[in-house]
């Protein structure tokens, strides 16, 4: 399952800097997470780093983008191959 940023975002840039896949970018007025690149940090960390570092707890599960742990792992491998 991908993550999303809700309207409580203060655009502080903490999450973007921590994302190992570059899935987070600036938008107006809040940041967004590209579900094509979000792996919930599977393959990189035990926990999603954006959630760990967000000072206002505005990152949540995106119910519209369900993915299993296996799918997230495969997506991570594909992202790494592109780099």
JOGIHU-V709198 format. One record per residue. N is the residue number from 1. PHI is phi in whole degrees, 0 to 359 (none if undefined). PSI is psi as a letter, one per 20 degrees, with the letter a starting at -180 (NA if undefined). OMEGA is omega in degrees with one decimal (999 if undefined). Layout:
n=N phi=PHI psi=PSI omega=OMEGA
n=N phi=PHI psi=PSI omega=OMEGA
//
This chain:
n=1 phi=none psi=p omega=177.1
n=2 phi=281 psi=r omega=177.6
n=3 phi=253 psi=r omega=175.6
n=4 phi=218 psi=q omega=179.8
n=5 phi=254 psi=p omega=-178.7
n=6 phi=268 psi=a omega=-174.2
n=7 phi=292 psi=i omega=177.7
n=8 phi=281 psi=i omega=-179.2
n=9 phi=302 psi=p omega=177.9
n=10 phi=252 psi=j omega=178.0
n=11 phi=52 psi=l omega=-176.3
n=12 phi=276 psi=i omega=177.3
n=13 phi=82 psi=j omega=-178.0
n=14 phi=297 psi=g omega=-177.4
n=15 phi=290 psi=g omega=-176.6
n=16 phi=301 psi=g omega=-178.9
n=17 phi=293 psi=h omega=-175.3
n=18 phi=267 psi=i omega=-176.1
n=19 phi=288 psi=o omega=-177.9
n=20 phi=288 psi=i omega=-177.5
n=21 phi=255 psi=i omega=-178.3
n=22 phi=66 psi=k omega=-176.6
n=23 phi=278 psi=i omega=-174.7
n=24 phi=252 psi=p omega=179.2
n=25 phi=219 psi=r omega=178.2
n=26 phi=289 psi=q omega=173.3
n=27 phi=215 psi=r omega=-178.2
n=28 phi=248 psi=o omega=7.6
n=29 phi=261 psi=i omega=-176.8
n=30 phi=244 psi=r omega=177.3
n=31 phi=285 psi=q omega=178.3
n=32 phi=230 psi=q omega=176.7
n=33 phi=247 psi=p omega=177.8
n=34 phi=280 psi=o omega=-176.0
n=35 phi=296 psi=h omega=177.7
n=36 phi=291 psi=h omega=-177.5
n=37 phi=245 psi=i omega=-180.0
n=38 phi=278 psi=p omega=176.1
n=39 phi=242 psi=j omega=-174.5
n=40 phi=55 psi=k omega=179.7
n=41 phi=69 psi=j omega=173.4
n=42 phi=301 psi=p omega=-178.1
n=43 phi=96 psi=i omega=-178.9
n=44 phi=242 psi=g omega=-175.2
n=45 phi=219 psi=r omega=177.7
n=46 phi=284 psi=h omega=-178.7
n=47 phi=228 psi=q omega=175.9
n=48 phi=300 psi=p omega=-176.2
n=49 phi=292 psi=h omega=178.9
n=50 phi=298 psi=g omega=178.5
n=51 phi=293 psi=g omega=-179.5
n=52 phi=300 psi=h omega=-172.8
n=53 phi=260 psi=i omega=-179.4
n=54 phi=290 psi=p omega=-177.5
n=55 phi=283 psi=i omega=-177.9
n=56 phi=243 psi=j omega=176.5
n=57 phi=51 psi=l omega=-177.3
n=58 phi=256 psi=j omega=-178.5
n=59 phi=254 psi=p omega=-174.1
n=60 phi=220 psi=r omega=177.2
n=61 phi=294 psi=p omega=175.4
n=62 phi=266 psi=n omega=-176.2
n=63 phi=299 psi=h omega=-179.0
n=64 phi=275 psi=i omega=-178.4
n=65 phi=231 psi=m omega=-178.7
n=66 phi=286 psi=p omega=174.5
n=67 phi=218 psi=q omega=177.2
n=68 phi=283 psi=r omega=176.6
n=69 phi=299 psi=h omega=178.3
n=70 phi=296 psi=g omega=178.2
n=71 phi=297 psi=g omega=178.0
n=72 phi=296 psi=h omega=178.6
n=73 phi=296 psi=g omega=177.6
n=74 phi=295 psi=h omega=177.5
n=75 phi=297 psi=g omega=177.7
n=76 phi=302 psi=g omega=179.4
n=77 phi=298 psi=g omega=178.4
n=78 phi=295 psi=g omega=178.6
n=79 phi=297 psi=g omega=-179.6
n=80 phi=295 psi=h omega=177.8
n=81 phi=293 psi=h omega=179.0
n=82 phi=286 psi=h omega=-175.7
n=83 phi=276 psi=NA omega=999
//
